[in-house]
Amino acid sequence: MSTDEIEAKISMMRCDLCGKSEVDDIKLKKCDACGIATYCSHTCQKDHRPQHEVMCKKLVAIVRDMTLFRQPESTHLGDCPICCLPFSLNLAKSALPTCCSKVICNGCHYANLIREREESLEETCPFCRQKTPASVEEGDKNAMKRADANDPLSMCRMGRKHYNEGDYESAFEFWTNAAELGDVDAHYNLSVLYQEGKAVEKDEKKERYHLEEAAIAGHPTARHNLGCDEGKKGRIKRAVKHLIIAANLGFDESIQALKTCYKDGKVSKEEFATALRAHQAAVDATKSPQREAAAKFFAFYEDNKFLFS
């Protein structure tokens, strides 16, 4: 059954055994496994089971691929809640305040900093206006409080802290809880643990599952890694699909990989040109005069820290 046939089947909404359509007094129930086959009653589902079992497994794989290769509207990072522009994939160009766990772009941090200095105000969070933590320890305490309150971003942050300290068991626990709450970075981080075998046994199946979950939600690195994995296994068409999706999200490594594919004749000129335009559009969407000013300011700050001490 092709993708088009599945989509047509979904739109028909008829019992797969008796053909009854869904009306006011008949509510169709979907197969729990594939979510495609529909039945008007438990009896129809039971009678159709022997016929459906073989196709069901195939449908599960097809539907998974339909979901996996759907182009996300944006990256998992989303937009800055203040300026409403997409975040840069360079994580150094944004920050996560521990007070409210709202990721803010450096442009908005810079604008807030300038306002505070001009008006001689104390430093506060650009989003919630709470006072900036006086130390790293205070920030960690804030993050831990939010993690205890089931904030997925704070959980992911604490997991990263423990990972960097070599406490992989705690990192696994934080990331598992964050992933269950839908945190995309947590899924990607779990894939790394399963790949490295830290705190868990190496498991390629679980590694791939978490990579796919992250990729579906718009994580470009996870998507790129899936493309590389498919390429190593010789599944070039699937590899190219992954790389194009990641490139469309503005991921530089994927556009470079597509360039190599184009030179090797694995990608057409039209496909490569389309990916180039989409990649550039995604990158340009993250830029603004305010963010450019912030980049210059923070670069100057890094080079001249002694002036601010």
C-alpha positions in Angstrom: 0.0 0.0 0.0 1.4 3.4 -1.1 1.4 6.6 0.9 -1.3 8.0 -1.4 -3.4 4.9 -0.8 -3.0 5.3 2.9 -4.0 8.9 2.9 -7.1 8.0 0.7 -7.9 5.3 3.2 -7.8 7.7 6.1 -10.1 10.2 4.4 -12.7 7.5 3.5 -13.5 6.6 7.2 -15.3 3.3 6.5 -15.3 0.0 8.4 -12.6 -2.2 6.8 -14.8 -5.3 7.1 -18.4 -4.4 6.4 -17.8 -1.0 4.7 -20.1 1.1 6.9 -19.4 4.8 6.9 -19.0 6.9 10.1 -22.3 8.7 10.8 -24.0 10.0 14.0 -24.9 6.6 15.4 -21.8 4.8 14.2 -18.3 5.8 15.6 -15.4 4.0 14.0 -12.6 2.7 16.1 -9.0 2.6 14.8 -6.7 -0.3 15.0 -4.5 0.3 18.1 -1.3 -0.9 16.3 -1.4 0.9 12.9 -4.0 3.5 13.5 -5.2 3.2 9.8 -7.7 0.3 9.7 -11.1 1.3 11.1 -14.0 -0.7 12.4 -17.6 0.0 13.3 -17.7 -2.6 16.0 -15.5 -5.0 18.1 -17.0 -7.9 16.2 -15.9 -6.5 12.8 -12.4 -5.9 14.2 -12.2 -9.4 15.6 -13.4 -11.0 12.4 -11.0 -9.0 10.3 -8.0 -9.6 12.5 -6.6 -12.7 10.6 -6.8 -10.8 7.3 -5.4 -7.6 8.7 -2.5 -8.9 10.8 0.1 -9.2 8.0 -0.8 -5.8 6.5 -0.9 -4.2 9.9 2.9 -4.5 10.4 3.5 -3.1 7.0 1.2 -0.2 7.7 3.0 0.6 10.9 6.3 0.9 9.1 4.8 3.0 6.3 3.0 5.4 8.7 6.2 5.8 10.7 8.1 6.7 7.5 5.3 9.2 6.6 5.8 10.8 10.0 9.6 10.6 9.9 10.0 12.2 6.5 7.5 15.0 7.0 9.3 18.4 6.8 8.9 20.2 10.2 7.7 23.8 10.0 10.6 25.0 12.1 13.4 23.6 14.3 12.7 22.3 17.8 14.1 25.5 19.2 11.2 27.6 17.9 11.0 31.4 18.2 12.3 33.8 20.8 9.2 34.7 23.0 10.2 38.4 23.0 11.1 39.3 19.4 9.3 36.3 17.9 12.2 35.5 15.4 13.4 32.0 15.0 16.4 31.0 17.2 19.7 30.5 15.6 21.0 26.9 15.6 24.1 28.3 17.2 23.2 27.8 20.9 25.8 30.4 21.9 23.4 33.0 20.4 20.7 32.4 23.0 20.4 31.7 26.8 18.2 29.9 29.2 17.5 31.9 32.4 17.0 29.7 35.4 14.2 31.8 36.8 11.5 31.1 34.2 13.1 28.6 31.8 12.3 30.7 28.8 15.0 30.6 26.1 15.8 34.2 25.1 17.9 35.2 22.1 21.0 37.3 22.7 19.5 40.2 20.8 16.7 40.6 23.4 19.2 40.0 26.2 21.3 42.8 24.8 18.4 45.2 24.4 17.4 44.5 28.0 20.9 45.1 29.2 21.2 48.4 27.4 17.9 49.5 28.8 19.0 48.6 32.4 22.3 50.4 32.0 20.7 53.6 30.6 18.1 53.7 33.4 20.5 52.5 36.1 18.4 49.4 36.9 19.5 46.2 38.5 20.0 43.2 36.1 16.8 41.2 35.6 15.5 38.5 33.3 14.4 39.9 30.0 11.2 37.8 30.1 9.9 37.5 33.7 11.9 40.5 35.2 13.1 38.5 38.1 16.5 39.5 39.5 19.4 37.8 37.8 21.1 35.1 40.1 24.2 36.4 41.8 26.1 33.2 41.3 26.2 29.9 39.3 25.2 28.1 42.5 22.1 30.2 42.9 21.2 29.6 39.2 21.6 25.8 39.7 19.3 26.0 42.7 16.7 27.8 40.7 17.0 25.2 37.9 16.7 22.4 40.4 13.5 23.9 41.8 12.0 24.1 38.4 13.2 20.5 37.6 11.4 19.3 40.8 8.3 21.1 39.5 8.5 19.0 36.3 9.8 21.7 34.0 11.3 19.8 31.0 13.8 22.5 30.0 15.2 22.6 33.6 15.4 18.8 33.7 17.3 18.8 30.5 19.6 21.5 31.8 20.3 19.5 35.0 20.9 16.4 33.0 23.5 18.2 30.9 25.2 19.5 34.1 25.4 15.9 35.5 26.6 14.6 32.2 29.5 17.1 32.1 30.4 16.1 35.7 30.6 12.5 34.7 27.4 11.5 36.6 25.8 9.7 33.7 23.2 7.8 35.8 21.7 11.1 37.0 21.9 12.6 33.5 20.0 9.5 32.2 17.3 9.9 34.9 16.8 13.7 34.2 16.8 13.2 30.4 14.4 10.3 30.6 11.9 12.3 32.6 12.3 15.3 30.3 11.8 13.2 27.2 8.6 11.7 28.7 7.4 15.4 29.0 8.2 16.0 25.4 11.6 17.7 25.6 13.3 17.2 22.1 16.8 17.8 23.3 16.3 15.2 26.0 15.5 12.6 23.2 18.6 13.5 21.3 20.8 13.4 24.5 19.4 9.9 25.3 20.4 8.8 21.8 23.9 9.8 22.7 23.9 7.8 25.9 22.7 4.7 24.1 25.3 5.2 21.4 28.1 5.7 24.0 26.9 3.1 26.5 27.1 5.5 29.4 24.7 4.6 32.3 23.0 2.2 29.9 24.0 -0.7 27.7 24.7 0.3 24.1 21.5 -0.2 22.2 21.3 0.7 18.5 17.5 0.3 18.4 16.9 2.6 21.3 19.5 5.1 20.0 17.6 5.2 16.7 14.2 5.5 18.4 15.3 8.6 20.3 17.1 10.1 17.2 13.9 9.7 15.2 11.7 11.2 17.9 14.1 14.2 18.0 14.2 14.5 14.2 10.4 14.4 13.9 10.2 17.3 16.3 12.6 19.4 14.3 16.1 18.6 15.8 18.5 19.2 12.9 21.5 17.4 14.4 19.4 14.3 15.0 18.1 14.5 11.5 21.6 14.9 10.1 22.8 11.9 12.1 20.0 9.8 10.7 21.0 10.8 7.2 24.7 9.9 7.9 23.6 6.5 9.3 21.4 5.7 6.3 24.3 6.7 4.0 26.7 4.3 5.8 24.1 1.5 5.3 23.9 2.2 1.6 20.3 3.6 1.7 21.1 6.7 -0.3 17.6 7.8 -1.1 16.6 7.8 2.6 19.9 9.5 3.5 19.3 12.3 1.0 15.8 12.8 2.3 17.1 13.3 5.8 19.8 15.7 4.7 17.4 17.8 2.7 15.1 18.2 5.6 18.0 19.2 7.9 19.3 21.6 5.3 15.9 23.2 5.0 16.0 23.9 8.7 19.3 25.8 8.2 21.8 23.1 9.3 25.2 23.9 7.7 26.6 20.3 7.9 23.7 18.9 6.0 24.1 21.4 3.1 27.8 20.5 2.9 26.9 16.8 2.8 24.4 17.5 0.1 27.1 19.3 -1.9 29.2 16.2 -1.7 26.1 14.1 -2.8 25.6 16.5 -5.7 29.2 16.1 -6.8 28.8 12.3 -6.6 25.6 12.4 -8.7 23.4 11.3 -5.8 21.4 14.5 -5.8 20.1 16.3 -8.9 21.0 19.9 -9.7 17.4 21.0 -9.0 17.2 19.3 -5.6 20.5 20.8 -4.5 19.5 24.3 -5.7 16.2 24.0 -3.9 17.9 22.9 -0.7 20.4 25.7 -1.0 17.7 28.4 -1.3 15.7 26.8 1.6 18.8 26.7 3.8 19.7 30.3 3.2 16.1 31.4 3.8 16.2 29.5 7.2 19.5 31.2 8.2 18.4 34.6 7.1 15.2 34.3 9.1 17.2 34.1 12.3 19.0 37.5 11.7 18.1 41.0 12.8 20.0 44.3 13.4 19.4 43.8 17.1 21.0 40.3 17.1 23.9 41.6 15.0 24.6 44.4 17.5 24.4 41.8 20.3 26.9 39.6 18.5 29.4 42.5 18.3 28.9 43.5 21.9 29.3 40.0 23.3 32.3 39.3 21.1 33.9 42.6 22.4 33.0 41.5 26.0 34.7 38.1 25.6 37.9 39.7 24.1 38.0 42.4 26.9 36.7 40.8 30.0 39.4 42.5 32.1 37.7 45.9 31.4 34.4 44.6 33.0 36.0 42.9 36.1 
